[in-house]
Amino acid sequence: MTDTTAVQDVGAVLAHAREELWRAACARDEYAAGQAVFTALDAGAAAEDVLLDVVAAVQRKVGAEWAADRFTVAQEHAATAIHDRVIAAMAHRAPPPPPRAPGGTVTVACVDGEWHALPARLLAEVLRCRGHRVDFLGAQVPTPHLIAHLHRTAPAVVALSSSLPVRLPDAHTAITAVQALGIPVLAGGAAFGDDGRYARL
């Protein structure tokens, strides 16, 4: 088998997994969602590709359906919860790779008031796949508590996530406070614009 054929095969595996995960999310079937992801992994797809090209892709579709008023808030929450549990199951299915990236821990958190934690969770898992040590704090981390945590843990970098533009003032407060500690900040999420323009500002 040529490398081109292998790439095509993995592409087909990922496309099939997306279809199956979408069906499972619509049916609120956590077991079927897990099977869709594990089948792709067993077929040779890399965990990072499954996270980004399957789970994240289906979650974007869930968000689009909600925005178009074809999914209720409850349906969106149910699908997101399934995706979160699938990511957790993936993380515990096999031992993590040994840390290979130099430079200490990456702390990943959502800014104060930001409840959309799945994008940050995906980032945390992709970083782990790449050999980074990750401290994932989850949704809605008040800035004073974040700063206190950073004083105790001294990470190499902080990644802050926000999905809603209304949270940009809170993001600015958090970014400024973290930078005052001398810790670099990565800012990401839909709130910062498609090209990251608000993160740069």
C-alpha positions, 0 to 999 in steps of 0.5 A: 500500500502506498502512502497516498492510499494510506492517507486516503484510507485514514480520510475515509475512516475519519469521514465515516467516524464523523457520520457515525458520531453525528448520528449518535449525538443526534440520538443522544446515544453515548455508547454509539458515540464511543464506538464511532470514535474507538472504531476510528482509533482501532482502524489506525486514525491518530488520536489528534485527528479524531479529536480535531477532525471528528469530535470538534467537527461534529461539535461545530455542526451541533453549534451550527444547528443550534444557531439555525434553531434546528437544535434546542439548547437541551439538544446542544447540551446533550450532544456536548456532554456526550462529546465531553465524555467521549474525550474523557474515554479516549484519554483513559483508553491508552496511557498518555505519551511520555512528556517530550516537550520541554518547558514545563506545564501548560495551564488551560482554562476558560475565562471568567464567565465562559461556560463553553469548556469543550474547545479548551478541553480539546486543546488540552487533549491535543497538547497532551497528545503532543507530549505536553504536561497539561493542567486543565482547569475547565470552565468559568475560572475567576481571575483571582482564583486563576492567579492564585493557582498560577502562583502555586503551580508556576506553569510555563504558559497559560492558554485562555479560551473564550467563545463569546465576545461579551467575555472579552473584557474578562479575557483582557483582565485575565490576560493582563493579570497573567502577563503581570506574573511574567507568564506568556498567554495564548488566547483562543476561541471564537470570541477573539475573532476568526483571525485572532484579531481581538487576542492581539488587541 
